Amino acid sequence: MSTQENNVNVNPDVEEELTEEKINEQRQIRREKLKKLQEAGRNPFVNESWNVTAHSMDIKENFDAMEDQEVSCAGRIMAFRQMGKASFIDIQDKQGRIQCYVRQDAIGEEDYKWFKTYDIGDIVGVEGTVFKTKHGEVSIKAHRLELLSKSLQVLPDKWHGLKDPDIRYRQRYVDLIVNPEVRDMFYKRSTIIHEIKDVLEQDYGFLEVDTPILTVIAGGANARPFNTHHNTLDLDMKLRISNELYLKRLIVGGLDRVYEMGKMFRNEGMDRNHNPEFTSMECYMAYGDMESVMDVTEQLVYKAAMAVNGSPIIKYQGKEFDVTPPWRRLNMADAVKEITGVDFSKIDTDEEARAAAVKQGMDADEVKEWTRGKLIAEMFEEFCEDVPGYLDGPVFVVGHPVEISPLSKRDPQDPRITRRFEGYINGWEICNGFSELNDPIDQFERFTVQQAQLESGEDDEAHPMDMDFVNALEVGLPPTGGLGVGIDRVVMLIADAPSIRDIILFPTMKPLD
């Protein structure tokens, strides 16, 4: 080895843990190497391009057809084995790694002298022929090798690796370099998103659209928004918490099937299932209803699972879920009865409902203003959602009270509940769907109640009044089925990721400063 740093990366039996002092020393050595390269007219940062004609995995999988062929590759040096006038390096590209055999007599004495000063992490371009070593490893015999970018930082070695989750999320660029399974995770995410879009567009005829992220009224959901200010207009604005109301305006306008996949922003807590900036897909189907978008939900998840894993069986953290359609239906009030014994079909008044809730252990002061419908929803959340295995699903929970569903149609059989569902897998809510409310008078009245709760401080996540949306409904919204899917949670399940931070490239993190 030509450098102390490369000795550290060669033999695991003599490897010493890198101290901060050692790392700083190696950083300084790299900067000195860069200075010498630049003084010799070999500045690695001035190359404009490198013509890549092949990638690592393609070469390995098609060796019989590519043997002795000329290829041009580029990637990051991840291993370096020097043996006098010949050396082996492993370079890593977007597909994986491939070995390169570099000889002094093949690339020239001067170039080889500089090549021996390169470090783990440097990015190089290699031109050569494909061959197989006597040990049977598909490799590239280099006749040209050029340094394309000098790495001035020290990568984690392959034995200790980069394991600290906090550092991994903050330095995702390093995480992607040294942990191949992380790259695989984000390829799976891309496959899932592509499949969902393909199902929507090819199977159901939806049109992809864009709607505003900056808005004056953060509507379409019950959540706290992030606030910002537009200087030119001197206007307080918010980041969207949902794109629902804009998409339904497009249904009014005659775009009968629309969807949008993009970022939403909610100023709420963070945990393994929540990030304040998250990806959601919402779609709206004119002349459809709750049942129509239930079918869409089942197909989206089923086909995404098949695309990634080749099976409808999702294996997540030791559990298994069969997402083959159709999924089970579970009424919310029935779930409360099953878990708590409280039968809301026999309770007609708010007073009776409060008494039953208090008897079950809920706080009397907290529930004293709550209605029967609000109590059904709260008792479901309190007593049913966290019961191990109860909502493993996949299952559609239906029968949501009108008090918590300001944008959904009332059930014609029982106007106290709505035509709404939530889909659960592994006890997580992954989607929310409706037979959309298209009665402008009913919508105005519900907004009025929600706005009053917002202004009184009773509920700081209540839905604000949106008169332009009411006006759109007065123009006429056809019967419509609407669906919102939490893409990040679907990806977590299909890709078996333990935390939402594992499937978001740059999750929200508190600054170290």
C-alpha positions in Angstrom: 0.0 0.0 0.0 1.2 3.5 -0.8 -0.7 5.3 2.0 -1.4 4.7 5.6 -5.1 5.1 4.9 -5.2 2.3 2.4 -3.4 0.0 4.9 -6.4 0.6 7.2 -8.8 -0.7 4.6 -7.0 -3.9 3.5 -6.6 -6.3 6.3 -9.4 -6.7 8.9 -7.1 -8.7 11.2 -4.9 -5.7 11.8 -7.5 -3.0 11.4 -7.6 -0.3 14.0 -10.7 1.8 14.7 -10.3 5.2 13.2 -10.1 7.9 15.8 -11.1 11.5 15.1 -7.5 12.5 15.2 -6.6 9.8 12.7 -9.5 10.8 10.4 -8.4 14.5 10.5 -4.9 13.4 9.6 -6.1 11.5 6.6 -8.3 14.4 5.5 -5.2 16.6 5.5 -3.2 13.9 3.5 -6.0 13.9 0.9 -5.9 17.7 0.5 -2.1 17.5 0.1 -2.6 14.9 -2.6 -5.1 17.1 -4.4 -2.7 20.1 -4.2 0.1 17.9 -5.8 -2.3 16.8 -8.6 -3.3 20.4 -9.3 0.3 21.5 -9.4 1.1 18.8 -11.9 -1.8 19.9 -14.1 -4.0 16.9 -13.2 -6.9 18.8 -11.4 -9.6 16.1 -11.1 -12.4 18.7 -10.9 -12.2 20.1 -14.4 -13.3 17.0 -16.4 -16.6 17.8 -18.0 -17.9 14.2 -18.8 -16.9 10.6 -19.1 -18.6 8.4 -21.8 -20.0 5.4 -19.8 -20.9 2.5 -22.1 -21.5 -0.2 -19.6 -22.3 -0.8 -15.9 -21.1 -3.4 -13.4 -24.1 -5.7 -13.2 -24.8 -5.7 -17.0 -21.2 -6.7 -17.6 -21.3 -9.6 -15.0 -24.7 -10.9 -16.2 -23.8 -10.8 -19.9 -20.2 -11.9 -19.6 -20.4 -14.6 -22.4 -21.5 -11.9 -24.9 -19.2 -9.2 -23.6 -15.9 -11.1 -23.1 -13.0 -9.3 -24.7 -15.2 -6.4 -25.6 -14.1 -2.8 -25.0 -16.1 -1.1 -22.3 -16.0 2.3 -20.6 -17.1 2.5 -16.9 -17.0 5.0 -14.1 -17.5 4.7 -10.4 -16.1 5.2 -6.9 -13.1 3.2 -5.7 -14.2 1.0 -2.8 -11.3 -1.4 -2.6 -7.6 -1.0 -3.5 -5.0 -3.9 -3.7 -1.6 -2.9 -4.9 1.0 -5.4 -6.0 4.0 -3.5 -7.4 3.5 -2.8 -11.1 -0.1 -4.3 -11.1 -3.1 -3.5 -8.9 -6.7 -4.4 -8.5 -9.4 -1.9 -7.6 -13.2 -2.4 -7.1 -15.3 0.4 -8.4 -18.9 1.0 -7.5 -21.4 2.4 -9.9 -25.2 2.6 -9.8 -25.6 -1.2 -10.3 -23.0 -2.5 -7.9 -19.3 -3.2 -8.0 -16.8 -4.6 -10.5 -13.1 -5.4 -10.3 -10.6 -3.6 -12.5 -7.1 -4.9 -13.2 -4.6 -2.1 -13.6 -1.1 -2.7 -14.9 1.7 -0.1 -15.3 2.6 -1.3 -18.8 -1.1 -0.9 -19.9 -1.8 2.6 -18.7 1.7 4.0 -18.8 4.4 4.6 -16.1 3.4 8.2 -15.4 -0.3 7.5 -15.1 0.4 4.5 -12.9 2.6 6.5 -10.5 -0.3 8.9 -9.9 -2.8 6.1 -9.8 -1.0 4.6 -6.8 -1.8 7.8 -4.9 -5.5 7.4 -5.3 -7.7 6.8 -2.3 -10.8 4.8 -1.3 -13.7 7.0 -2.3 -12.1 8.6 -5.3 -14.2 8.6 -8.5 -12.5 7.3 -11.6 -13.2 6.5 -15.2 -11.9 3.2 -16.6 -11.6 2.0 -20.2 -10.6 -1.6 -20.9 -11.6 -5.0 -22.0 -13.8 -7.5 -20.2 -12.2 -10.7 -19.0 -12.4 -13.3 -16.2 -9.5 -13.8 -13.7 -8.1 -17.2 -12.9 -10.3 -17.2 -9.8 -13.3 -16.8 -12.1 -14.2 -13.1 -11.2 -15.5 -11.0 -14.1 -13.3 -8.0 -14.4 -12.1 -5.1 -16.6 -8.5 -5.1 -17.8 -7.8 -1.3 -17.9 -5.8 0.4 -20.6 -6.9 3.9 -19.5 -7.8 5.1 -16.1 -8.5 8.7 -15.1 -9.3 10.4 -11.8 -12.6 12.2 -12.3 -13.2 13.5 -8.8 -11.0 13.5 -5.7 -12.7 12.5 -2.4 -11.5 14.7 0.4 -13.4 12.8 3.1 -12.8 9.4 4.7 -15.5 6.8 4.0 -16.4 4.4 6.8 -14.5 1.1 6.3 -16.4 -1.9 5.1 -16.0 -3.8 8.4 -17.2 -1.2 10.9 -19.5 0.4 8.2 -22.0 3.2 8.8 -24.4 1.9 11.4 -25.5 4.8 13.5 -29.0 5.6 12.3 -28.8 9.3 13.2 -25.6 9.7 11.1 -27.0 7.6 8.3 -30.1 9.9 7.9 -28.1 13.1 8.2 -25.4 11.9 5.7 -27.6 9.9 3.3 -25.0 10.4 0.6 -22.5 8.3 2.6 -25.2 5.9 3.7 -26.0 5.2 0.0 -22.3 4.6 -0.8 -21.4 2.2 1.9 -24.7 0.3 2.5 -25.9 -1.4 -0.6 -29.2 -2.4 1.1 -30.1 1.3 1.4 -29.7 1.8 -2.3 -31.9 -1.3 -2.9 -34.6 0.2 -0.6 -34.9 3.4 -2.7 -35.0 1.4 -5.9 -37.9 -0.5 -4.4 -39.5 2.8 -3.5 -39.2 4.0 -7.1 -40.7 0.7 -8.4 -43.7 1.1 -6.0 -44.4 4.7 -7.1 -44.0 3.8 -10.8 -46.4 0.8 -10.3 -49.0 2.9 -8.5 -49.0 5.5 -11.2 -49.2 2.8 -13.9 -52.2 1.3 -12.3 -54.0 4.6 -12.0 -53.3 5.7 -15.5 -53.4 2.4 -17.5 -56.0 0.4 -15.5 -58.3 3.2 -14.4 -57.7 6.1 -16.8 -56.6 8.8 -14.3 -54.9 12.0 -15.4 -51.9 13.2 -13.4 -52.1 16.9 -12.4 -50.4 19.4 -10.2 -52.0 21.6 -7.6 -50.7 24.4 -5.4 -48.4 23.7 -2.4 -48.7 27.3 -1.2 -52.2 28.2 -0.2 -54.2 30.6 1.9 -56.5 28.0 3.3 -55.0 24.7 4.4 -58.0 22.4 3.7 -58.8 18.9 2.8 -57.8 17.4 6.2 -57.8 18.0 9.9 -54.2 18.9 10.7 -52.0 21.8 11.8 -50.3 23.5 8.8 -46.9 25.1 8.5 -47.2 28.9 8.1 -45.2 31.2 5.9 -45.4 34.7 4.4 -45.3 35.9 0.8 -43.4 39.2 0.9 -44.5 40.7 -2.4 -48.2 40.2 -1.7 -47.7 40.8 2.0 -49.8 37.7 2.5 -49.8 35.0 5.2 -49.8 31.6 3.5 -49.6 27.9 4.5 -48.1 24.8 3.1 -50.7 22.3 2.0 -51.8 19.6 4.3 -53.8 17.9 1.5 -54.6 18.6 -2.1 -58.2 17.3 -1.9 -60.1 20.5 -2.4 -58.2 21.5 -5.5 -58.5 18.1 -7.1 -62.3 18.1 -6.5 -62.5 21.6 -8.2 -61.0 19.8 -11.2 -63.7 17.2 -11.1 -66.2 20.1 -11.1 -64.4 21.4 -14.2 -64.9 18.2 -16.1 -61.6 16.4 -15.6 -63.4 13.3 -14.6 -60.5 11.2 -13.2 -57.5 13.1 -11.7 -54.7 12.2 -9.3 -51.7 13.8 -7.8 -48.7 12.3 -6.0 -46.6 14.7 -4.1 -45.4 16.2 -0.8 -47.8 17.2 2.0 -46.8 19.1 5.1 -48.3 18.7 8.6 -47.0 20.5 11.7 -47.3 17.5 14.0 -45.3 15.0 16.0 -42.6 12.7 14.6 -42.2 9.0 15.2 -41.4 5.8 13.3 -44.6 6.3 11.1 -44.7 10.1 10.9 -42.5 12.7 9.2 -43.8 16.3 8.9 -43.0 16.3 5.2 -44.5 13.2 3.6 -45.6 11.8 0.2 -49.3 11.3 -0.4 -51.3 10.2 -3.5 -54.9 11.5 -3.8 -57.2 10.5 -6.7 -60.8 11.4 -7.5 -63.2 9.4 -9.7 -66.3 11.2 -11.1 -69.4 9.0 -11.1 -67.7 6.7 -8.6 -68.2 6.2 -4.8 -66.6 4.7 -1.8 -66.8 1.2 -3.2 -65.1 2.3 -6.5 -62.0 3.7 -4.7 -61.9 0.7 -2.4 -61.3 -1.3 -5.5 -58.6 1.1 -6.6 -56.9 0.8 -3.2 -56.8 -2.9 -3.3 -55.3 -3.0 -6.8 -52.7 -0.3 -6.0 -51.3 -2.2 -3.0 -51.6 -5.6 -4.5 -49.9 -4.8 -7.8 -47.2 -2.8 -6.0 -46.4 -5.7 -3.8 -46.3 -8.0 -6.8 -44.0 -5.6 -8.7 -41.4 -5.5 -5.8 -41.7 -9.0 -4.2 -43.4 -11.1 -6.8 -46.0 -12.1 -4.3 -49.2 -10.7 -2.7 -47.8 -11.7 0.7 -46.2 -8.7 2.5 -43.6 -9.8 5.0 -43.0 -7.1 7.5 -40.8 -7.4 10.6 -41.8 -11.0 11.1 -45.4 -10.6 10.3 -47.2 -11.6 7.0 -50.2 -9.9 5.3 -52.0 -11.2 2.2 -53.1 -8.2 0.3 -54.9 -10.2 -2.4 -58.3 -8.5 -3.1 -61.0 -8.3 -1.7 -60.1 -7.0 1.7 -62.3 -7.4 4.9 -64.7 -4.6 6.0 -65.1 -3.7 9.7 -67.7 -1.2 11.0 -66.2 1.3 13.5 -69.0 1.0 16.0 -68.9 -2.8 15.8 -65.1 -2.7 16.5 -65.8 -0.6 19.6 -68.4 -3.1 20.8 -66.1 -6.1 20.1 -63.2 -4.6 22.1 -65.0 -2.7 24.9 -68.5 -4.2 25.0 -70.1 -0.7 24.5 -72.9 -1.1 22.0 -73.6 2.2 20.3 -76.5 0.8 18.3 -78.4 0.9 21.6 -77.2 4.4 22.6 -79.1 7.3 21.0 -78.2 10.4 23.0 -74.9 12.2 23.7 -75.5 12.0 27.4 -75.7 8.1 27.3 -72.6 8.0 25.1 -70.6 10.2 27.5 -71.7 8.0 30.5 -70.6 4.8 28.6 -67.2 6.4 27.7 -66.6 7.5 31.3 -67.5 4.1 32.6 -65.0 2.7 30.2 -62.3 4.9 31.7 -62.2 8.0 29.6 -61.8 11.4 31.4 -65.2 13.0 32.3 -64.0 16.5 31.9 -62.5 15.8 28.5 -65.6 14.2 27.0 -68.2 16.5 28.6 -68.8 18.4 25.3 -68.4 15.5 22.9 -71.2 14.1 20.8 -72.2 10.4 20.4 -70.4 10.3 17.0 -67.2 12.0 18.3 -67.1 9.4 21.2 -67.4 6.5 18.8 -64.4 7.8 16.9 -62.4 8.6 20.0 -63.2 5.2 21.6 -62.1 3.4 18.5 -58.8 5.3 18.5 -58.3 4.8 22.3 -59.3 1.2 22.7 -59.1 -0.5 19.2 -56.2 0.9 17.2 -53.5 -0.4 19.6 -54.9 -3.8 20.3 -52.1 -6.2 19.0 -53.1 -7.9 15.8 -56.7 -6.4 15.7 -56.1 -4.2 12.7 -53.3 -6.2 11.1 -55.6 -6.5 8.1 -55.7 -5.7 5.4 -59.0 -4.3 6.5 -61.3 -1.4 5.6 -62.8 0.3 8.6 -66.1 1.9 7.7 -69.0 3.7 9.4 -67.2 7.0 10.4 -69.3 9.5 12.3 -70.2 12.7 10.5 -68.6 14.8 13.2 -65.1 13.6 12.1 -65.8 13.5 8.4 -66.5 17.0 7.1 -66.0 16.2 3.5 -67.8 12.9 3.2 -71.4 12.0 2.2 -73.8 10.9 4.8 -75.0 7.3 4.7 -78.6 7.3 3.4 -79.4 4.4 5.9 -78.0 6.3 8.9 -77.3 10.0 8.5 -75.2 10.0 11.7 -72.4 8.2 9.8 -70.7 8.8 6.5 -69.7 6.9 3.4 -66.1 6.8 4.4 -63.4 4.2 4.9 -59.9 3.9 6.3 -57.6 1.1 5.2 -55.4 -0.6 7.8 -52.4 -2.9 7.4 -50.3 -3.9 10.4 -52.4 -1.6 12.5 -51.4 1.4 10.5 -53.8 3.6 8.6 -52.5 3.6 5.0 -55.4 5.3 3.2 -58.6 7.3 3.6 -61.5 7.3 1.1 -64.9 8.7 0.7 -68.1 9.0 -1.3 -67.4 12.7 -1.6 -69.9 15.2 -0.2 -71.4 17.1 -3.2 -74.2 18.9 -1.4 -73.1 22.5 -1.1 -75.6 23.4 1.7 -74.6 20.5 3.8 -70.9 21.2 3.2 -71.3 24.9 4.2 -73.0 23.8 7.4 -70.3 21.4 8.3 -67.6 24.0 7.5 -69.4 26.4 9.8 -69.3 24.0 12.7 -65.6 23.2 12.1 -64.7 26.9 11.8 -66.4 27.6 15.1 -64.3 24.9 16.7 -61.2 26.3 15.2 -62.0 29.9 16.4 -63.0 28.8 19.9 -59.8 26.8 20.4 -61.8 23.6 20.9 -60.0 21.9 18.0 -56.9 23.6 16.5 -56.9 20.9 13.7 -60.6 21.6 12.7 -61.3 22.3 9.0 -61.4 26.0 8.1 -64.2 27.6 6.1 -63.5 27.6 2.3 -66.1 29.6 0.5 -64.6 29.2 -2.9 -64.8 25.4 -2.5 -68.5 25.8 -1.5 -69.0 27.9 -4.6 -67.4 25.1 -6.7 -69.9 22.6 -5.2 -72.7 25.0 -6.1 -71.5 24.9 -9.7 -72.0 21.2 -9.4 -69.8 18.2 -8.4 -70.9 14.9 -9.8 -71.1 11.8 -7.6 -67.4 11.2 -6.8 -65.2 8.7 -5.1 -62.1 10.0 -3.5 -59.0 8.3 -2.1 -55.8 9.4 -0.3 -53.0 6.9 0.2 -49.9 7.4 2.5 -47.2 6.4 0.0 -44.5 6.3 2.7 -46.3 3.8 4.8 -47.1 1.6 1.8 -43.4 1.6 0.9 -42.4 0.8 4.5 -44.7 -2.3 4.4 -43.7 -3.6 1.0 -40.0 -3.0 1.4 -39.9 -4.1 5.1 -38.5 -0.9 6.4 -38.7 -0.5 10.3 -38.9 3.3 10.2 -40.3 6.0 7.9 -36.9 7.6 7.9 -35.5 4.5 6.2 -37.6 5.2 3.1 -37.3 9.0 2.9 -34.0 10.0 1.4 -33.7 13.1 3.5 -36.0 12.9 6.6 -36.6 15.9 8.8 -33.9 16.1 11.4 -33.2 18.5 14.2 -30.0 20.4 13.4 -27.0 19.4 15.5 -26.3 23.1 16.2 
